[in-house]
Amino acid sequence: TVLRIYEDRISLEEGWLRKGVTDVFIADIRGVEVKQGLWQRMFGLGDLFIGTAAVDGWEDTVRGLPDAMKIRELILAQRRKITGGAPGGRALP
C-alpha cells in the first residue's frame, strides 16, 4: 500500500500481484477520520478514512497507517489551501 498526497489530490496504490490505484481530488473531500484502537495507539498506527460527496460512506480506507493523525492534518491543511478554508469546498469572497 502506497499513499501519496499531492497539492491537488491523494493517490492510493494497493496490491502487488493485482494492483489498483485510486485518486481522490482534495477539493472533493468532505471528511477525514482516523480511528485507533488501544494497540494501534501504543504503536503509533491508525486507520484513515476519506469521504467525498460522490460516495455514500468512505471513498478510501487505509488500515494500519503509521502517523495517521499527522497524515490527516496534512490532508486537511492541503484542503484548506485549495478551498480557502470555507466549508463545502468553496472559497469565500
Stockholm file with secondary structure:
# STOCKHOLM 1.0

chainA/1-93         TVLRIYEDRISLEEGWLRKGVTDVFIADIRGVEVKQGLWQRMFGLGDLFIGTAAVDGWEDTVRGLPDAMKIRELILAQRRKITGGAPGGRALP
#=GR chainA/1-93 SS CEEEECSSEEEEEECSSSCEEEEEEGGGEEEEEEECCHHHHHHTEEEEEEEETTSSSCSEEEEEEETHHHHHHHHHHHHHHHHTTCGGGCCCC
#=GC SS_cons        CEEEECSSEEEEEECSSSCEEEEEEGGGEEEEEEECCHHHHHHTEEEEEEEETTSSSCSEEEEEEETHHHHHHHHHHHHHHHHTTCGGGCCCC
//
